Amino acid sequence: MINKIVMSMASLRLLSGSIEIIAAIIMIRLNQVEKALLVNTGLALVGPLVLLTTTTIGLVAIAEKLSFGKMIWVIAGVSCIFIGILRK
């Protein structure tokens, strides 16, 4: 039997991938750089949101197995990823 947490994380990733594919099809159908750029900009919100959500689900599931010190390291690592992504 598949773990519910793993299924939730995988489902979010499948949804995210489907959104990416749909966006690519929309860009091709629009056939204009300006409109394709707008679609691409919308995707910039989806990626980090899915990353944060799947990471949160996973961390909540293993929180009881991690020591406080390890949890701080994980939170620091995820924070560094978001600072790198969002900082320009």
C-alpha positions in Angstrom: 0.0 0.0 0.0 1.3 3.5 -0.9 1.9 5.9 2.0 -0.7 8.7 2.0 2.0 11.4 2.6 4.0 10.1 -0.4 0.9 10.0 -2.5 0.1 13.6 -1.5 3.6 14.8 -2.4 3.6 12.9 -5.7 0.1 14.2 -6.6 1.2 17.8 -6.1 4.2 17.2 -8.3 2.1 15.6 -11.0 -0.3 18.6 -10.8 2.6 21.0 -11.1 4.0 19.1 -14.1 0.6 19.2 -15.7 0.3 22.9 -15.2 3.8 23.3 -16.9 2.8 21.3 -19.9 -0.5 23.1 -20.3 1.4 26.5 -20.0 3.7 25.3 -22.8 0.8 24.4 -25.0 -0.8 27.8 -24.3 2.4 29.6 -25.2 2.6 27.7 -28.5 -1.0 28.5 -29.3 -0.7 32.2 -28.5 2.4 32.4 -30.7 3.4 35.8 -29.3 6.5 36.5 -27.2 4.7 39.1 -25.0 1.8 36.7 -24.1 4.2 33.7 -23.7 6.2 35.8 -21.3 3.0 36.6 -19.3 2.2 32.8 -19.1 5.8 32.1 -18.0 5.6 34.8 -15.3 2.5 33.1 -13.9 4.5 29.8 -13.7 7.0 31.6 -11.5 4.5 31.5 -8.7 3.6 27.8 -9.2 7.1 26.3 -8.8 8.0 27.8 -5.4 4.5 27.2 -4.1 4.6 23.5 -5.0 8.1 23.2 -3.5 7.0 24.8 -0.3 3.9 22.7 0.0 5.5 19.4 -0.8 8.4 20.2 1.6 5.9 21.1 4.3 4.0 17.9 3.9 7.1 15.9 4.1 8.5 17.7 7.1 5.3 17.4 9.0 5.3 13.7 8.4 8.8 13.2 9.7 8.8 15.9 12.4 8.5 13.4 15.2 11.5 11.4 13.9 13.8 14.4 13.7 15.6 15.9 16.6 15.1 19.6 17.2 18.7 20.4 15.9 18.1 18.5 12.7 14.8 20.3 12.2 16.5 23.6 12.5 19.0 22.6 9.8 16.2 21.5 7.5 14.4 24.8 8.0 17.6 26.7 7.4 18.2 24.8 4.2 14.7 25.4 2.9 15.0 29.1 3.8 18.3 29.4 1.8 16.6 27.8 -1.2 13.8 30.4 -1.1 16.2 33.3 -0.5 18.1 32.1 -3.6 15.0 31.8 -5.7 13.2 35.0 -4.6 16.2 37.3 -4.3 17.2 39.2 -7.5 
